[in-house]
Amino acid sequence: MPNKVTVSDATLRQAAEEGMDAFVDTFVNAINASVGGKLTAETMAQLNASK
């Protein structure tokens, strides 16, 4: 079953104010957190195409 990745509206708004790098990092960090901080072949299987 795929992991659910969520990012709060407040986090997105703050990141948008900080710039494009912070905005993209918000998604990268959320995805990384959803797989336990370690991207491996096994944890990649927990992500679906929309992530």
PyRosetta script that sets phi, psi and omega in degrees:
from pyrosetta import init, pose_from_sequence

init()
pose = pose_from_sequence("MPNKVTVSDATLRQAAEEGMDAFVDTFVNAINASVGGKLTAETMAQLNASK")
pose.set_psi(1, 131.8)
pose.set_omega(1, -179.1)
pose.set_phi(2, -66.1)
pose.set_psi(2, 147.4)
pose.set_omega(2, 173.8)
pose.set_phi(3, -74.7)
pose.set_psi(3, 148.9)
pose.set_omega(3, 176.5)
pose.set_phi(4, -94.9)
pose.set_psi(4, 129.2)
pose.set_omega(4, 178.4)
pose.set_phi(5, -109.2)
pose.set_psi(5, 123.6)
pose.set_omega(5, 178.8)
pose.set_phi(6, -128.1)
pose.set_psi(6, 146.7)
pose.set_omega(6, 176.7)
pose.set_phi(7, -135.0)
pose.set_psi(7, 128.2)
pose.set_omega(7, -177.8)
pose.set_phi(8, -72.1)
pose.set_psi(8, 154.9)
pose.set_omega(8, 178.8)
pose.set_phi(9, -60.5)
pose.set_psi(9, -40.9)
pose.set_omega(9, -178.9)
pose.set_phi(10, -63.3)
pose.set_psi(10, -39.9)
pose.set_omega(10, 178.7)
pose.set_phi(11, -64.8)
pose.set_psi(11, -42.7)
pose.set_omega(11, 178.6)
pose.set_phi(12, -63.7)
pose.set_psi(12, -42.4)
pose.set_omega(12, 179.9)
pose.set_phi(13, -63.2)
pose.set_psi(13, -43.3)
pose.set_omega(13, 179.6)
pose.set_phi(14, -63.2)
pose.set_psi(14, -45.0)
pose.set_omega(14, -179.6)
pose.set_phi(15, -63.7)
pose.set_psi(15, -39.2)
pose.set_omega(15, 179.2)
pose.set_phi(16, -62.7)
pose.set_psi(16, -36.9)
pose.set_omega(16, 177.9)
pose.set_phi(17, -67.1)
pose.set_psi(17, -30.5)
pose.set_omega(17, -177.6)
pose.set_phi(18, -81.4)
pose.set_psi(18, -19.2)
pose.set_omega(18, 177.1)
pose.set_phi(19, 125.1)
pose.set_psi(19, 174.5)
pose.set_omega(19, -174.6)
pose.set_phi(20, -62.5)
pose.set_psi(20, -41.3)
pose.set_omega(20, -179.4)
pose.set_phi(21, -61.7)
pose.set_psi(21, -45.0)
pose.set_omega(21, 178.9)
pose.set_phi(22, -64.8)
pose.set_psi(22, -36.7)
pose.set_omega(22, 179.6)
pose.set_phi(23, -64.1)
pose.set_psi(23, -47.6)
pose.set_omega(23, 179.3)
pose.set_phi(24, -66.9)
pose.set_psi(24, -41.4)
pose.set_omega(24, 178.5)
pose.set_phi(25, -58.4)
pose.set_psi(25, -32.5)
pose.set_omega(25, 178.1)
pose.set_phi(26, -57.5)
pose.set_psi(26, -44.2)
pose.set_omega(26, -179.9)
pose.set_phi(27, -72.4)
pose.set_psi(27, -41.8)
pose.set_omega(27, 179.0)
pose.set_phi(28, -60.5)
pose.set_psi(28, -45.1)
pose.set_omega(28, -179.4)
pose.set_phi(29, -65.2)
pose.set_psi(29, -39.8)
pose.set_omega(29, 179.3)
pose.set_phi(30, -65.9)
pose.set_psi(30, -41.9)
pose.set_omega(30, 178.1)
pose.set_phi(31, -65.6)
pose.set_psi(31, -44.4)
pose.set_omega(31, 178.8)
pose.set_phi(32, -60.0)
pose.set_psi(32, -42.5)
pose.set_omega(32, 179.3)
pose.set_phi(33, -65.1)
pose.set_psi(33, -34.9)
pose.set_omega(33, -177.5)
pose.set_phi(34, -69.0)
pose.set_psi(34, -19.8)
pose.set_omega(34, 178.7)
pose.set_phi(35, -108.6)
pose.set_psi(35, 20.5)
pose.set_omega(35, 175.3)
pose.set_phi(36, 78.0)
pose.set_psi(36, 17.4)
pose.set_omega(36, 176.3)
pose.set_phi(37, 82.6)
pose.set_psi(37, 3.2)
pose.set_omega(37, -177.9)
pose.set_phi(38, -135.0)
pose.set_psi(38, 114.3)
pose.set_omega(38, 179.8)
pose.set_phi(39, -91.9)
pose.set_psi(39, 109.1)
pose.set_omega(39, 179.4)
pose.set_phi(40, -128.9)
pose.set_psi(40, 175.9)
pose.set_omega(40, 177.1)
pose.set_phi(41, -59.0)
pose.set_psi(41, -38.8)
pose.set_omega(41, -179.8)
pose.set_phi(42, -67.3)
pose.set_psi(42, -45.8)
pose.set_omega(42, -178.2)
pose.set_phi(43, -74.4)
pose.set_psi(43, -26.4)
pose.set_omega(43, 176.4)
pose.set_phi(44, -62.7)
pose.set_psi(44, -30.1)
pose.set_omega(44, 178.3)
pose.set_phi(45, -67.3)
pose.set_psi(45, -18.7)
pose.set_omega(45, 178.8)
pose.set_phi(46, -80.2)
pose.set_psi(46, -12.6)
pose.set_omega(46, 179.2)
pose.set_phi(47, -96.8)
pose.set_psi(47, 143.3)
pose.set_omega(47, 175.6)
pose.set_phi(48, -103.8)
pose.set_psi(48, 177.6)
pose.set_omega(48, -173.9)
pose.set_phi(49, -62.6)
pose.set_psi(49, -26.1)
pose.set_omega(49, -178.2)
pose.set_phi(50, -78.2)
pose.set_psi(50, -6.1)
pose.set_omega(50, 178.3)
pose.set_phi(51, -98.2)
pose.dump_pdb("model.pdb")
